Amino acid sequence: QVQLEESGGGLVQPGGSLRLSCAASGRTFGFYNMGWFRQAPGKEREFVAGISGSGGNTYYATSVRGRFTISRDNRNNTVYLQMNSLNSVDTAVYYCAADPRGRVVVATTPSTYAYWGRGTQVTVSS
């Protein structure tokens, strides 16, 4: 069983930045591919960014590429999402997810991920 807990959300002005963190339990964190997803009111949950277990491969949704950066610290069982140049369309609940099956390719579909955090709200507004 893997437990995930997100933090770092909040209210930020357009053009601002936030850094989300996701702390994970478990002794095999380094084998998990990790993903960040988001869900805005009335919309489906969508892939934002993903990272392989080693951290060597990263993937981004087109809408955030160049603005967001995913990273991980396997010694501290934590994955991060640095978000820059935020705008109103980034407003959503952001979720951290873990895929423990050691896939070669980081998945972008929510159903692939077995474990989820409760989410953290990000609101971009002036």
C-alpha positions in Angstrom: 0.0 0.0 0.0 1.3 3.5 -0.9 0.0 6.6 0.7 0.4 10.0 -1.0 0.0 13.4 0.5 0.1 16.6 -1.6 1.0 20.1 -0.3 1.9 23.5 -1.6 -1.4 24.6 -3.2 -3.0 27.9 -2.7 -4.1 31.2 -4.2 -1.7 32.9 -6.6 -1.9 35.8 -9.0 -1.7 35.3 -12.8 1.9 35.1 -13.8 2.9 33.7 -10.4 4.5 30.5 -9.3 3.8 27.6 -6.9 5.7 24.5 -6.0 3.7 21.4 -5.2 5.1 18.5 -3.2 3.9 15.0 -2.8 5.2 12.9 0.0 5.0 9.1 -0.4 5.1 6.2 1.9 6.8 2.9 1.1 10.3 1.6 0.8 10.2 1.1 -3.0 9.4 4.6 -4.0 12.2 4.7 -6.5 10.5 2.0 -8.6 7.3 3.9 -9.0 6.5 6.1 -12.0 4.8 9.2 -10.6 2.3 11.5 -12.1 0.6 14.8 -11.5 -3.0 15.2 -12.6 -5.5 18.0 -12.2 -9.2 18.4 -12.3 -11.1 21.6 -12.7 -14.8 21.9 -11.8 -17.0 20.2 -14.4 -14.1 18.7 -16.2 -12.4 15.3 -16.4 -9.2 14.6 -14.6 -6.3 15.4 -16.9 -2.6 14.5 -17.1 -0.2 17.3 -16.2 3.3 15.7 -15.9 4.9 12.4 -15.2 8.3 11.1 -14.2 10.0 7.7 -14.3 11.2 6.0 -11.2 14.8 7.0 -11.7 13.8 10.5 -12.6 15.5 10.2 -16.0 12.4 10.6 -18.1 9.8 13.3 -17.8 6.6 13.9 -19.7 4.4 16.9 -19.9 1.0 17.8 -21.2 1.2 20.3 -24.1 -0.6 22.9 -22.1 2.1 23.1 -19.4 5.3 22.2 -21.3 7.8 25.0 -20.7 6.0 26.3 -17.7 5.9 23.3 -15.3 8.7 21.1 -14.2 8.4 17.7 -12.5 11.2 16.3 -10.3 11.7 13.8 -7.6 13.9 13.1 -4.6 14.0 9.3 -4.1 15.9 9.6 -0.9 13.1 11.6 0.7 10.2 9.8 -1.1 9.0 13.1 -2.6 7.9 14.3 -6.0 7.6 18.0 -6.9 5.8 20.1 -9.5 7.2 23.5 -10.0 4.6 25.7 -11.7 5.6 29.0 -13.3 3.7 31.6 -15.4 0.4 30.4 -13.9 -2.9 31.6 -15.5 -6.5 31.1 -14.8 -6.8 27.9 -16.8 -4.4 26.2 -14.4 -7.0 26.6 -11.6 -7.8 23.1 -10.4 -7.3 20.5 -7.8 -3.9 18.9 -8.3 -3.4 15.2 -7.6 -0.3 13.2 -7.2 -0.5 9.5 -8.3 1.8 6.5 -8.2 2.1 3.6 -10.7 4.0 0.9 -8.9 4.4 -1.5 -11.8 7.7 -0.2 -13.1 6.5 0.5 -16.6 9.1 1.6 -19.2 6.9 4.4 -20.4 5.2 6.8 -17.9 1.5 6.6 -18.4 -0.7 9.6 -19.0 -4.1 7.9 -18.3 -5.5 8.1 -14.8 -6.7 4.5 -14.8 -3.0 3.3 -15.0 -2.2 4.8 -11.6 -3.0 2.6 -8.6 -2.5 5.1 -5.8 -3.7 8.7 -5.4 -3.4 11.5 -3.0 -6.4 13.6 -1.8 -5.4 16.6 -3.9 -4.4 20.2 -3.3 -6.3 23.2 -4.6 -4.5 25.7 -6.9 -6.4 28.9 -7.6 -5.0 31.4 -10.0 -6.8 34.7 -9.7 -6.2 38.4 -9.3 
